[in-house]
Amino acid sequence: MRGWCLFWVSIVLLGCNPGSGTAPVSYRQDLTNLKLPQTPFDYTPALPGYFTDSTHPRYAGHYDNMPANNPTTDVGATLGRVLFYDTRLSANNTISCASCHQQDKGFSDDAVRSEGFQGGLTGRHSMGLANARFYPNGRFFWDERAPTLEAQVLMPIQDPVEMGMSLSTLTGLLSSTPEYPVLFAEAYGSDDITEERIARALAQFVRSMISYQTKFDEGVDTNWQNLTSDETEGAFLFSGMCAKCHQGTLQSSKGAANNGLDVESVFDLGIASDTDLAEDVGKFKIPSLRNVAVTAPYMHDGRFATLEQVIRHYLTGLQAHENLDARLQVNGSPQYLPLSQKQIEQLMAFLNTLTDHALLTDEKFSNPFVNSF
């Protein structure tokens, strides 16, 4: 009965079908601990043509992994935002998704390994989330063990180190709060709180973290005439070397690779941890380079503290692993990049043009809670 009442009140006060993602939201009397606007933030903004126009010479839409059965809506992403920042998703009310994915750090963590709800450390470094929507095979985690983003977002919640919460406990807990039945009714048309709906909302919020307002993006349609001479030189260096793996206008990839971190993979098998295949040993997901300047430390184990250390790895540090990616080899041996110190600085100057300051500061991606729990 309560669900129907909430549903009816939502319709009367919204004046439209809930879950459409376009209606003003005015039913807020149970949301006093949340800083939410009366009209939801726009989580589906108009994107530049290279995201949406398949005829654009730099079209990136083919990297899109958003499923047809879970498109991002304003009300769905709003619910996802609240869930993302809610410490009640952890067993002792101390850790939220945002604890390890911090907005000003490109939704990453500046710790080598993130701290879980009881002080334990995660097994790998926290990956930045910008442009998670544009990874074409749709798999997540460094070892790509999650087949979809909808599957991935539930795993840290249940992880015994990260958040330590069972999903059955979580759905009951959220159902007993004043705010979540309202938010679920707005997003889905009824206040039923299920594991699937939690996953769908969190995935919508993460996919809405699209980086498209960088200095690099400003120059896409003008052949980057807005870049400085050093940034332009860095762009040429990047396109001739780094873009083999970090491809296209989104500096993303179509799969995992072994980038020569170690001669042998002893402590972390990479995606072979999931596939158990010899040819997958030492391969890890290739992340987008959006906001790379603010997501230190780097690599799956956070071994590099600075961007310069990352670049120098490709100058002198490549290891001859049996699965070393072919793009990093020549005649069967590691191919080291021939860069001078000046060129390293120019490459870093270009990488800094990939910082999306709007994404790092936009309120719609910030913590909506007035008080913590």
BAKOL-858449 format. One line per field, with one value per residue (C-alpha): residue in three letters; residue number from 1; x, y, z; chain. Coordinates in steps of 0.25 Angstrom, whole numbers, always signed. Example, Ala and Ser with C-alpha at 12.3 -4.5 7.8 and 13.67 -1.06 7.14 Angstrom:
// residues 2
type = c(Ala_Ser)
seq = c(1_2)
east = c(+49_+55)
north = c(-18_-4)
up = c(+31_+29)
mol = c(A_A)
This chain:
// residues 373
type = c(Met_Arg_Gly_Trp_Cys_Leu_Phe_Trp_Val_Ser_Ile_Val_Leu_Leu_Gly_Cys_Asn_Pro_Gly_Ser_Gly_Thr_Ala_Pro_Val_Ser_Tyr_Arg_Gln_Asp_Leu_Thr_Asn_Leu_Lys_Leu_Pro_Gln_Thr_Pro_Phe_Asp_Tyr_Thr_Pro_Ala_Leu_Pro_Gly_Tyr_Phe_Thr_Asp_Ser_Thr_His_Pro_Arg_Tyr_Ala_Gly_His_Tyr_Asp_Asn_Met_Pro_Ala_Asn_Asn_Pro_Thr_Thr_Asp_Val_Gly_Ala_Thr_Leu_Gly_Arg_Val_Leu_Phe_Tyr_Asp_Thr_Arg_Leu_Ser_Ala_Asn_Asn_Thr_Ile_Ser_Cys_Ala_Ser_Cys_His_Gln_Gln_Asp_Lys_Gly_Phe_Ser_Asp_Asp_Ala_Val_Arg_Ser_Glu_Gly_Phe_Gln_Gly_Gly_Leu_Thr_Gly_Arg_His_Ser_Met_Gly_Leu_Ala_Asn_Ala_Arg_Phe_Tyr_Pro_Asn_Gly_Arg_Phe_Phe_Trp_Asp_Glu_Arg_Ala_Pro_Thr_Leu_Glu_Ala_Gln_Val_Leu_Met_Pro_Ile_Gln_Asp_Pro_Val_Glu_Met_Gly_Met_Ser_Leu_Ser_Thr_Leu_Thr_Gly_Leu_Leu_Ser_Ser_Thr_Pro_Glu_Tyr_Pro_Val_Leu_Phe_Ala_Glu_Ala_Tyr_Gly_Ser_Asp_Asp_Ile_Thr_Glu_Glu_Arg_Ile_Ala_Arg_Ala_Leu_Ala_Gln_Phe_Val_Arg_Ser_Met_Ile_Ser_Tyr_Gln_Thr_Lys_Phe_Asp_Glu_Gly_Val_Asp_Thr_Asn_Trp_Gln_Asn_Leu_Thr_Ser_Asp_Glu_Thr_Glu_Gly_Ala_Phe_Leu_Phe_Ser_Gly_Met_Cys_Ala_Lys_Cys_His_Gln_Gly_Thr_Leu_Gln_Ser_Ser_Lys_Gly_Ala_Ala_Asn_Asn_Gly_Leu_Asp_Val_Glu_Ser_Val_Phe_Asp_Leu_Gly_Ile_Ala_Ser_Asp_Thr_Asp_Leu_Ala_Glu_Asp_Val_Gly_Lys_Phe_Lys_Ile_Pro_Ser_Leu_Arg_Asn_Val_Ala_Val_Thr_Ala_Pro_Tyr_Met_His_Asp_Gly_Arg_Phe_Ala_Thr_Leu_Glu_Gln_Val_Ile_Arg_His_Tyr_Leu_Thr_Gly_Leu_Gln_Ala_His_Glu_Asn_Leu_Asp_Ala_Arg_Leu_Gln_Val_Asn_Gly_Ser_Pro_Gln_Tyr_Leu_Pro_Leu_Ser_Gln_Lys_Gln_Ile_Glu_Gln_Leu_Met_Ala_Phe_Leu_Asn_Thr_Leu_Thr_Asp_His_Ala_Leu_Leu_Thr_Asp_Glu_Lys_Phe_Ser_Asn_Pro_Phe_Val_Asn_Ser_Phe)
seq = c(1_2_3_4_5_6_7_8_9_10_11_12_13_14_15_16_17_18_19_20_21_22_23_24_25_26_27_28_29_30_31_32_33_34_35_36_37_38_39_40_41_42_43_44_45_46_47_48_49_50_51_52_53_54_55_56_57_58_59_60_61_62_63_64_65_66_67_68_69_70_71_72_73_74_75_76_77_78_79_80_81_82_83_84_85_86_87_88_89_90_91_92_93_94_95_96_97_98_99_100_101_102_103_104_105_106_107_108_109_110_111_112_113_114_115_116_117_118_119_120_121_122_123_124_125_126_127_128_129_130_131_132_133_134_135_136_137_138_139_140_141_142_143_144_145_146_147_148_149_150_151_152_153_154_155_156_157_158_159_160_161_162_163_164_165_166_167_168_169_170_171_172_173_174_175_176_177_178_179_180_181_182_183_184_185_186_187_188_189_190_191_192_193_194_195_196_197_198_199_200_201_202_203_204_205_206_207_208_209_210_211_212_213_214_215_216_217_218_219_220_221_222_223_224_225_226_227_228_229_230_231_232_233_234_235_236_237_238_239_240_241_242_243_244_245_246_247_248_249_250_251_252_253_254_255_256_257_258_259_260_261_262_263_264_265_266_267_268_269_270_271_272_273_274_275_276_277_278_279_280_281_282_283_284_285_286_287_288_289_290_291_292_293_294_295_296_297_298_299_300_301_302_303_304_305_306_307_308_309_310_311_312_313_314_315_316_317_318_319_320_321_322_323_324_325_326_327_328_329_330_331_332_333_334_335_336_337_338_339_340_341_342_343_344_345_346_347_348_349_350_351_352_353_354_355_356_357_358_359_360_361_362_363_364_365_366_367_368_369_370_371_372_373)
east = c(+0_+11_+18_+5_+3_+17_+15_+2_+8_+20_+11_+2_+13_+22_+11_+17_+21_+32_+45_+45_+57_+51_+41_+43_+44_+36_+33_+45_+39_+46_+59_+63_+77_+80_+84_+76_+70_+55_+58_+68_+82_+84_+91_+89_+95_+97_+110_+120_+118_+129_+121_+108_+110_+115_+119_+129_+143_+147_+134_+135_+121_+125_+132_+119_+115_+102_+92_+78_+71_+78_+79_+84_+72_+73_+65_+72_+86_+81_+77_+91_+98_+91_+95_+109_+112_+104_+113_+101_+105_+116_+114_+119_+114_+128_+131_+124_+127_+132_+142_+151_+146_+147_+142_+154_+164_+157_+148_+160_+168_+182_+185_+193_+182_+169_+165_+152_+142_+150_+163_+168_+174_+168_+176_+178_+179_+165_+163_+158_+143_+143_+137_+135_+123_+133_+140_+134_+135_+127_+136_+141_+152_+166_+165_+151_+144_+131_+124_+116_+116_+103_+110_+122_+116_+110_+123_+130_+118_+119_+134_+139_+150_+144_+129_+125_+110_+101_+91_+79_+83_+85_+71_+64_+72_+69_+54_+54_+59_+51_+58_+60_+46_+43_+56_+53_+39_+43_+54_+45_+31_+29_+37_+41_+56_+63_+78_+75_+70_+82_+91_+84_+84_+99_+102_+95_+102_+116_+112_+108_+123_+126_+139_+136_+140_+155_+165_+167_+152_+151_+161_+155_+148_+159_+170_+175_+179_+176_+188_+201_+214_+218_+204_+204_+218_+213_+200_+209_+218_+205_+199_+211_+213_+203_+191_+194_+187_+180_+172_+163_+158_+155_+169_+162_+164_+157_+163_+173_+188_+202_+210_+223_+222_+229_+237_+228_+214_+216_+207_+196_+192_+183_+171_+177_+172_+158_+160_+171_+178_+193_+191_+184_+195_+200_+189_+181_+170_+175_+169_+164_+174_+164_+168_+181_+188_+180_+179_+192_+198_+198_+196_+188_+197_+200_+215_+217_+215_+216_+213_+228_+231_+220_+226_+240_+235_+233_+247_+255_+246_+239_+240_+241_+229_+224_+211_+216_+207_+211_+210_+221_+231_+240_+246_+241_+248_+242_+242_+247_+242_+253_+249_+258_+255_+249_+240_+236_+231_+224_+217_+213_+208_+199_+194_+190_+180_+172_+168_+153_+152_+137_+135_+144_+136_+122_+112_+103_+115_+118_+113_+98_+97_+96_+100_+108_+104)
north = c(+0_+9_+7_+11_+23_+28_+25_+33_+45_+45_+45_+56_+65_+62_+64_+53_+39_+36_+30_+39_+47_+60_+64_+74_+67_+74_+63_+66_+66_+52_+57_+67_+61_+62_+74_+71_+82_+83_+79_+68_+71_+68_+55_+54_+67_+69_+63_+68_+62_+52_+45_+44_+46_+34_+42_+50_+47_+45_+38_+31_+25_+11_+11_+13_+1_+7_-5_-2_-7_+3_+16_+28_+37_+49_+43_+29_+36_+44_+32_+26_+39_+37_+22_+25_+35_+27_+21_+12_+3_-2_-11_-1_+12_+17_+15_+19_+17_+31_+28_+21_+29_+43_+54_+64_+52_+48_+38_+31_+30_+36_+24_+13_+4_+8_+6_-3_-2_-9_-3_-14_-10_-13_-23_-12_+3_+10_+12_+26_+25_+36_+31_+17_+17_+17_+4_-5_-19_-13_-21_-15_-16_-17_-32_-29_-40_-32_-34_-21_-9_-13_-25_-18_-7_-18_-25_-15_-14_-29_-30_-34_-24_-12_-10_-23_-22_-33_-29_-35_-26_-14_-15_-16_-5_+5_+1_+6_+20_+32_+36_+24_+19_+33_+33_+19_+23_+35_+26_+14_+17_+9_+9_-6_-6_-18_-22_-20_-6_-2_-7_+0_+13_+13_+9_+20_+30_+25_+25_+39_+43_+47_+55_+64_+78_+78_+87_+75_+74_+89_+87_+74_+82_+92_+82_+87_+101_+104_+96_+103_+99_+89_+83_+82_+75_+66_+62_+58_+49_+43_+40_+33_+25_+25_+25_+11_+6_+19_+21_+32_+44_+38_+32_+19_+4_-8_-18_-22_-23_-27_-14_-20_-16_-29_-40_-50_-48_-54_-46_-42_-50_-39_-44_-58_-57_-59_-66_-76_-75_-74_-64_-55_-55_-41_-34_-22_-13_-1_+11_+24_+35_+45_+53_+45_+57_+56_+41_+38_+28_+19_+5_-6_-7_+8_+6_+19_+32_+42_+43_+45_+31_+25_+31_+26_+12_+12_+18_+9_+0_-9_-24_-36_-43_-54_-48_-34_-27_-27_-12_-10_-20_-20_-32_-40_-30_-18_-6_+6_+20_+29_+42_+53_+61_+72_+62_+56_+70_+72_+59_+62_+76_+69_+59_+71_+76_+63_+69_+72_+82_+83_+68_+70_+81_+80_+79_+68_+59_+63_+58_+61_+58_+69_+60_+48_+35)
up = c(+0_+4_-10_-17_-9_-12_-26_-27_-19_-29_-41_-35_-31_-43_-53_-62_-62_-52_-58_-70_-66_-71_-61_-49_-36_-25_-15_-5_+9_+12_+6_+17_+18_+3_-5_-18_-27_-30_-44_-46_-51_-66_-67_-82_-87_-102_-105_-116_-130_-129_-118_-126_-141_-148_-160_-151_-155_-141_-137_-123_-121_-125_-112_-104_-95_-90_-91_-98_-85_-76_-82_-73_-69_-60_-49_-50_-49_-37_-29_-34_-28_-15_-14_-19_-7_+4_+15_+19_+7_+16_+28_+38_+31_+28_+14_+1_-13_-13_-2_-13_-25_-21_-31_-30_-33_-46_-38_-33_-20_-17_-8_-15_-9_-4_+11_+13_+24_+35_+31_+21_+8_-6_-15_-26_-28_-30_-45_-50_-54_-65_-78_-72_-82_-94_-92_-104_-98_-86_-76_-62_-52_-55_-58_-66_-57_-57_-70_-69_-61_-55_-50_-45_-36_-27_-25_-16_-7_-4_-4_+10_+10_+3_+8_+15_+12_+8_-3_+4_+17_+8_+1_+15_+20_+9_+9_+24_+21_+18_+5_-3_-5_-11_-20_-25_-28_-36_-44_-46_-44_-31_-18_-19_-15_-22_-24_-39_-37_-29_-39_-50_-43_-39_-53_-59_-50_-53_-68_-67_-63_-77_-80_-92_-87_-87_-94_-104_-107_-110_-121_-128_-139_-141_-142_-128_-132_-117_-112_-109_-116_-106_-105_-120_-120_-109_-117_-129_-119_-113_-127_-132_-119_-108_-117_-121_-108_-103_-116_-122_-117_-103_-101_-98_-102_-107_-98_-88_-90_-84_-83_-79_-64_-60_-66_-59_-53_-39_-30_-39_-51_-57_-65_-64_-50_-56_-69_-64_-78_-80_-91_-81_-71_-68_-76_-70_-74_-82_-75_-82_-80_-77_-65_-64_-58_-45_-44_-38_-34_-47_-52_-45_-33_-32_-34_-41_-33_-45_-60_-63_-56_-65_-78_-73_-72_-87_-89_-81_-72_-82_-77_-87_-82_-91_-93_-95_-105_-119_-120_-110_-117_-129_-134_-122_-112_-104_-112_-104_-107_-111_-104_-99_-86_-94_-101_-88_-83_-96_-95_-81_-85_-95_-85_-76_-87_-84_-70_-70_-59_-61_-58_-45_-39_-45_-33_-40_-37_-23_-9_-8_+7_+17_+29_+29_+36)
mol = c(A_A_A_A_A_A_A_A_A_A_A_A_A_A_A_A_A_A_A_A_A_A_A_A_A_A_A_A_A_A_A_A_A_A_A_A_A_A_A_A_A_A_A_A_A_A_A_A_A_A_A_A_A_A_A_A_A_A_A_A_A_A_A_A_A_A_A_A_A_A_A_A_A_A_A_A_A_A_A_A_A_A_A_A_A_A_A_A_A_A_A_A_A_A_A_A_A_A_A_A_A_A_A_A_A_A_A_A_A_A_A_A_A_A_A_A_A_A_A_A_A_A_A_A_A_A_A_A_A_A_A_A_A_A_A_A_A_A_A_A_A_A_A_A_A_A_A_A_A_A_A_A_A_A_A_A_A_A_A_A_A_A_A_A_A_A_A_A_A_A_A_A_A_A_A_A_A_A_A_A_A_A_A_A_A_A_A_A_A_A_A_A_A_A_A_A_A_A_A_A_A_A_A_A_A_A_A_A_A_A_A_A_A_A_A_A_A_A_A_A_A_A_A_A_A_A_A_A_A_A_A_A_A_A_A_A_A_A_A_A_A_A_A_A_A_A_A_A_A_A_A_A_A_A_A_A_A_A_A_A_A_A_A_A_A_A_A_A_A_A_A_A_A_A_A_A_A_A_A_A_A_A_A_A_A_A_A_A_A_A_A_A_A_A_A_A_A_A_A_A_A_A_A_A_A_A_A_A_A_A_A_A_A_A_A_A_A_A_A_A_A_A_A_A_A_A_A_A_A_A_A_A_A_A_A_A_A_A_A_A_A_A_A_A_A_A_A_A_A_A_A_A_A_A_A_A_A_A_A_A_A_A_A_A_A_A_A_A_A_A_A_A_A)
